[in-house]
Amino acid sequence: MATSALAVTVAGIDFQNPVLLAAGTAAYGRELSSVIDLDSLGGLVTKAVSVERRHGARAPRVAEFDGGMINAVGLANPGVEEVRDDHLPWLAQNVRHARVLVNVVGNQTEEFASVVATLDDSSAVSGYELNVSCPNVKAGGMEFGADPASLTDVVRRARAATKKAIFVKLSPTLQDIGKAAQTAADAGADGISVVNTLPGLVIDVATRKPALGFGTGGVSGPGLLPIGVLATYKVSKAVRLPVIGVGGISKATDIVQYVIAGASLVAIGTAAMQQPRLPKKLIDDLEGWCQRNDVRSLNELRGSLVWDN
């Protein structure tokens, strides 16, 4: 268990430490339970859940490059009913201390609320992360997060479906991420997650074809760190909501950067896929960093960036 220096209460949820597994990296928990003690973590964000089963993009879905990883999984998932009937009961029985946030996706604004309503009775679920980087099929494929009206509708509908915490996950490509965060806050969000992956293309020079079956994909890994830290800073200045910082974390001082920028929680993605035991090490290293630097609580660091501009 973590010391009180790492404990944090966010959106009414008590986390024993600020380290989460990012959406897509831990599936629904069971898949990693043999290689990592899930209850050593602050929490985990599940793989995406949609109303209907999604088969996802064609293979290959993941490729590495010198700067990190690119993926196009296509939000593959078994659908909300299987998640409710199979995966959440396992989490309720086997995960006692780590908090569970369910990542929610949809093709239309009403689908987010439908997923939330279907899962809301589960004792395993502490809250939801709405992935508004999805394209709204009713709005010509524009991301929900890029359209204030769609974003408002998504969050309001989800808010009406649950009293549990709602975090809204925003894309780093948004023209004004602070404004999008404010729109989400006004609609009833309890927190903001930043950032999602960046769009990119990796080419196999031998075949002259994309390395991914889908073609383009989402870029993650170390290069995303400064993008996520900046987005965290912008969002924390724009809204009075807790922020989950996501992107490029591979060592304890990366977490410290996010906290100084304003994050209350962080989520580990690509690094955890490459080294499943790394998140637990980061928790231990963060505790050691706090002790060496006489930091008795992460609250002392949060939002403490000194910027002489």
PyMOL commands that set and color helices and strands:
alter all, ss='L'
color gray80, all
select helices_A, chain A and resi 30-32+38-40+80-94+109-119+137-139+144-146+148-161+177-186+222-238+252-261+270-274+278-292+298-300
alter helices_A, ss='H'
color red, helices_A
select strands_A, chain A and resi 8-10+13-15+19-21+43-45+62-65+68-71+99-104+125-131+165-170+191-194+198-200+203-204+209-210+217-220+243-246+265-268
alter strands_A, ss='S'
color yellow, strands_A
deselect
rebuild
show_as cartoon
